[in-house]
Amino acid sequence: MTFYYLLLLVILVVPDMVFAGDIQPKQQHSPPPLSIPKQLQAEIERLITQADQKSIKDARIRSISASTAEYRYARYFRNWKAKIERIGTLNYPTSARGEPHGNGMAGVEIGPDGSVLSINIIRSTGNKIFDDAMVRIVRLAAPFAPFQPEIRRETDVISITATWRFSPGKNAKPTGPIVSNAIELRELR
C-alpha cells in the first residue's frame, strides 16, 4: 500500500520540483516583414481582383422577388421578408419619426450560409434617412437562413429585389401609393 502512496507522490510532486525551474516558455519570434517590390505587389493585387471577378462571374445567381412562383424560392423570400419587417419595425429610424412616408427599392445578395454579400439601393425613397435605414436594417437582420439543400444544389447566390415602404404608424393613413407585396415597416408609437 505504501508503494502506491510513494508512486503517487513521485508522479504528483517530483515533476513540479525537478522540472519547474527547467521549463522556460518558448519565446515567439515573428518573422521580419517581407519587402515585396511595388510592381510585384501590384501584380498580386491584380491577380486577386481578377480571380474574385471570375468567381463572381461563374457564380450561379438566382434572382427572386415577391413575384417568384417557384415554391422553394418563394418560401425563402417570404421568410427573408418576415425577418426584415420584424427587425425593421423594431428598428424604425428614430430620426424619421413624423416623416410622411417613403417607398424605395433595394437589392440584397445572400450567400449560401445566409451572409449578406451586398446591398444596393436600386430606387431611392427620396429621403436619405429611409435609404440609409434600408441598408442598416438588412445588416441588423443578417445573417439570414442558410440555403436549403435543394436550393444549394443549383444556386450560389440569391439576389433579392424588394420594394420597401416606410409608414408613419399603425393608424396613419397612407399618403403615397400602396405598393403590393412591399416590405412594410411602420413606426411604433
N, C-alpha and C positions, 0 to 999 in steps of 0.2 A: 504494500500500500504506500509506504513511504517512497518507493521508487517512482510511483506515479506523481506524487507531490513534487518530488525533485525534478522530474521531467517537465512538469507543468511550469515550475519556477524557471527552469532553463529556457523554455520556449517563450515565456511571457516577459521575464525581467532581463535576462542576459543580453538579448539582442539590443535592447534600449541602452544598456550600459556600455556595451562594447562598440556598437556602431553609431551611437548618437553623435559623437564628435566627428566620425569619419565621413558621414554623408553630407555632402555640400550640394546645394541646389545648382543645377546647371545654369550657367548664365546664357541668356538668349542674345544671340548676336544677329542683328538684322543685316542682310546683305547691303552693300553700298548701292545707292540708286544707280540705275543704268542710265548712261547718257546715250540716247539714241539721236542720231543726226536728224535734223528737222525734215529733210527730204524723205528719209525712211519713215519717220513718224507720220508725215502727210500721206504717204503711200499706204501705210497700215490703216489709217482712218478712212481713206477712200475705199479700201477693200472691205472694211467692216460695214460701211454705209451701203456699198454695192450688195453685199450679202444680205443685209437687212431688207433692202428694197426687193431683192429677188425672193426672199422668203415671204414677204407681204404679197408680192405678185402671184406667187404659187399657192397662197393660202386659199382654202375653199371657203368662200364667204357666202353666207345666206342672209339676204335682206328680208326682214319681217316688219310688219306694222299691224295696226288694228284690223286691217282687212285681210290678213293672212288666213287662208282657209285650211291649210294642212294642219291636222289636229295637234301633232306634237309641237309644232312651232307656234300655233295659236295659243296652246296651253302655256308655253314658255313666255310668250308676250303677256298673257293675262296675269301670270304670277309676277313678272317683272313690273308691270303697270301697277298692280296692287301694292307692291312694296314701295314703289316711287310715290304713290299717292299717300300711303301711310306715313312715310318718312317726311315727305314734302309738306303735308298738312301740319305735322308736329313741328316742323322747322320752317314754317312760312316766314318769309323775310320780315323782320320786325320793322325795318325802315320803310316797308311798303304798306304798312297798316294805314288804311284810309285811302290808299290809291284806288282808282276805279276798277281796273281790271287789266289783264294782259294776255294776249294769245301769241304764242310763238311755236317754233318747231325746232327740235333738236335731234341730232343723230348720235347714237351711242354704239360703240363696237365693244363686244364682250368676247373674251377668250373662253376656251373650253372649261377652265377652272372657275369661271364666274367673275374673273377680274375684268375691270374696265380697261380697255386698250386705248380708247379715245372718246372724246366728247366734242361735238361740233354744233354750234348754233347755225341752223340752216336758214331760219327766218326769225328775225328779231321780234320781240314783243313791242319794241318801240320804247322800252323802259329798261335802262341799264340794270336797275335793281332786280327786275324779273329775269333778265338774261343771265346775270351772274348767279341768280338763285337756281336756275336750271342746272348749271354746272355743279354748283355746291350740293344740291340735293342728290344728284347722281353719285357724287363722291361719298356723301354720307351714307347712302343706301348700299354701296358696294361693300363686300363682294355679293354678287348675285348667285343664284343656284348654278352649280356646275352642270354642264350638258348631260342629258340622259344618254345612255349608251347608243340608242338608235339615232340620236342627233349627232353624237360624236363620230360615229362611223362615216358620216357624209359631210361634216361641217367642221371647220377650224375656227371660224369667227362668225358670230351672229351680229348683224348690223341692224339696229332697231331705229326706225324713224317714227317719231311721235309728235303729235300736237299737244302743247301744254296750255292749260287755261288757268290763270290765276284769278280768283274771285274774291271780293271783299269780305264775304262772310256767308254763313248758312242762310240767313233770312234776307240777304240783299238781293235785289232784282238785277239780273244781268244787264249790263249797259252796252254790251257788244254782241256780236253774232254768236249763236250757240254752235259749238263745234262738236259734232257727234264723234264718239269714241275718243275724245281728248282726255288727257290726263287732267283730272280735276283737282286743283289744290285750293282749299278755302282757308281763309283767315279764321282762326279760332278766337272767339270773343269771350 
